Amino acid sequence: MIPANKIELNYRVMKHQDDERWRHIKWPASVTEIHVHLGGAVPLYRLWEIAIDRGIRGMGAGYEDFIDILKIQDDRVKDLDTYLEVYDKVELIQSGPTSVRESIIIAIHRAYRTGGMTQLGPGGEGGSPNPLFSVNRFELRFNPLKRTGAVFLKGSHAGLYDVDRVIKSACAAVEDVEIGFKGKVQVGLIFCFGRDMTFEANMVLAEKVRAWREKSNKVIAVDLAGHESKNPLSDPKRLAEMKEVFDMVGPGLGRTIHVGETPHVDIETFIKTVEAINPQRVAHPIVAFRAWWDKKDDRGLKLLQERDLVCELCVKSNLLTNAVKDLAEYGKIVNTLDEFGIKYTFSTDAPCLQMTSLAEELVLLLDAGAINEEQVLRALRVADENTFLPQMGNSR
Ligand SMILES: [Zn+2]
């Protein structure tokens, strides 16, 4: 059953034969996806199985109810904050070294098997027999502190599980999958600091990242994620603290940040945040487009252009949070980026919670005429060229 939400209203659900409509495009056999959260990367039917295995309570009245609770639907989501509510539940299921390991193994296989499919089954199962491509290079991001069971505790980020064991388990899971694929698949982990976490908790995580990047080359970057409403970084003190957190991990590690997705971050704060954190990539910097379109203020876009920053765009996610109004506005974003000569990529953000795949999102844009084939293929090349993953065959 397909929920009647905005996306489905805007866009006819793909049928199997619709894969063929896009097969004339010279898709690469394998692609790179650089913006996916672990919390949104395990198919719902597998989360259900993990929850059953671990005896987790409060999962609804049964399988269908569970799927309904976790699926991010347009009628329940109005902004980033309501979008993120589902993550709290998933992070609980994924807590602890064992669940993190299982989730990472599943997430990588899901991307490889279903990333190129334009249709999925109701629980996120693979749904089309002839994928357009496979995702062979994959950046997976998550917050290890939010996998410690900390949500059970009040006022502190100390959790049930040891964060070192969680990180160790994550790195080992990636290594084991890569061995299994005999070099055909390459994966890196990005650790997310939380806008919703205290400075002290983020510093604890930064110190862990600093230690673990020396032990494992699977740690490739850090990110800033979470509720912009809780910490927009408009307060100079809080921005200085966040800079300290990023600096704690040491130089040489990749940096990407979620910034400017919501109106909580104004253009001044956007500019100051990019200048302070100094990332190589930014995730959905919507505020920069709005400043240019609405006020002819091009400072945000100029900043992206001058620093040669790569924009990580996530189509369905941006539509669900209402960061972007519709697919026509998405086309406007892409054309604005081209006008300014700014690089961009497409990723799924939370494919399993949004019931989507990379191929489906690209076809969604193509089908709506929001983007052309050349732009899609260029975006895929940009992801190949701007991944934080080391080049294949080069350990660092
Ligand atoms: Zn994201």
Residues whose N, C-alpha, C, O or C-beta is under 5 A from the ligand:
A	BS01	ZN	D349
